[in-house]
Amino acid sequence: MGIIIYNIANRIQFMEQKCVTATCIVISNGKALFVMHKKLNKWMPPGGHVEPNETPIEAVQREAMEETGFKAKIIDTYGPEKVVGNDEVVEEMIRPLAIMLETVNYKTGVHKHFDLIYLATVDHPEGATNEEGNEIGWFSKDEVKDLSTFDNVKKITLKGFEAYERYSK
């Protein structure tokens, strides 16, 4: 009986878990904002898990504030045109720059992060302090290309620079 319980517990522990996350590519004054991720030891854009009773936009703004001390202003990368529009029961939300399904390997098992990646800016990109004690940095396009991060993060950040140039005016 003990072996069966152990095997069931072991399988549950290593089951794939699916999570909704939100990330923001924050661009201001020609530079992108990154946070040194303590567990990964890599530069990452601000973001994290969407909490219960929270929209992805609320989550990404909360995470940006917690991780960097900056209030992220989300930029609509699709412009003013709407697919359906708003009425008394429907509000069309700002669409993300990209949506990615990311496989993250933890010690306890595999997580699939359904990541909504938004483009954002900040009003005053200097002197923020953050709640989590993270090292933060602003990096130009050229610096992002050589940054210690994942290739997909570099690619989406460079797409963020392009979109920022198009939609932030």
Sequence and secondary structure as in RCSB ss.txt:
>XXXX:A:sequence
MGIIIYNIANRIQFMEQKCVTATCIVISNGKALFVMHKKLNKWMPPGGHVEPNETPIEAVQREAMEETGFKAKII
DTYGPEKVVGNDEVVEEMIRPLAIMLETVNYKTGVHKHFDLIYLATVDHPEGATNEEGNEIGWFSKDEVKDLSTF
DNVKKITLKGFEAYERYSK
>XXXX:A:secstr
 HHHHHHHHHHHHTS EEEEEEEEEEEETTEEEEEEETTTTEEE SEEE  TT  HHHHHHHHHHHHHS   EEE
 TT S  SS   SS       SEEEEEEEEETTEEEEEEEEEEEEE S  SS   TT   EEEE HHHHHTSSS 
HHHHHHHHHHHHHHHHH  
